[in-house]
Amino acid sequence: MEWVVLAVVAGVAALLVGWPWTRPVDAPTASMALAERREMLLADLAELDLDLAEGRISAADRLEGRRALAPELRALSEQLRALGQPGTAR
């Protein structure tokens, strides 16, 4: 009788460990979130340009800000390009 209980416990444990608990990512929703973040970064870049033009920041500050935003923007653009989103071609 003990072996039956042990087999049931082992089976339940195997299901809990092996079952794929993550939900599949909805591609359109994920790409929309990526595109929204990319648009926010592009707006931040435009704001840096405007701040420089209005004299609120120096050229060095603008360059530093652009360098800070560039890696994330590049990564988002590459992810969107891989998903086949329009407007991200080189």
N, C-alpha and C positions, 0 to 999 in steps of 0.2 A: 504494500500500500504506500509506503514511503517513497518508492521510486516513481509512482504516479504523480504525487504531489511535487516531487523534485522535477519531473519532466514538464509539468504544467508551469512551474515557476521559471524554469529555464526557457521555455517557449515564450512566455510573456516578456521575459527580460530580452530575449533575442528580438522580438517585435519592437520593443521600446527603443532598443539601441539601433536596429537596422532600418526602421521605417523612415522614409524621407519626410521629415516634419516641415521642411521649408515649403512655402507655397511658390509656384512658378511665378516668375516676374512677368508682369503684363508689359510687353514690349512698347505698345503705344504710350502707356502711362509713363514708363521709364524714359522714353525718348522725349516726351513732353517736359518732364522735370529737368532733363539735361538741357533742352532748348531754352527753358525759362532761366536756368542758371547762367547759360551762355549769354542771353540777352542782358541779364543783370551785370555781368562782367563787361560787356560792350558799353553799357551805359556808364559804368564806372570809368572806363577809359575815356569816353567822351567828356565826362565831368572833369577829369584831370586836364584835358585839353582846354576846356572852358576856364578852369581855375587859372591855368597858366596865362591864357589870353587876357584875363581880367586882372592879372597881377597878384592874385591871392597866394600863389605858390611860385617857387623858383623852377627853372628848367631842370635843375638837379632833382628837386622833389618830384617833378612830373616823371622823370626818367626812373627814379626809384619806385614810384607807384606802378608804372607800366611793367617794370621788371618783376614786381611782386605779383601782378595779376596774370602775366603771360603764361607761366607753366600750367595753371589751372585752365585758362582759356584754351590753350593748345590741346590739353588732354580732353576737354569737353568736345572740342571741334573734331578731334580724331574719333572719339566714341560715336558722335552723331554721324560722321562720314561712314563709319563701319556699319551703322544701322541704315544707311542709305537716305539720310535726311537731306532735303534740298537746302540750298543756301550755305552749305559748308564746304563747297568745292574750293580748291586752291585757285 
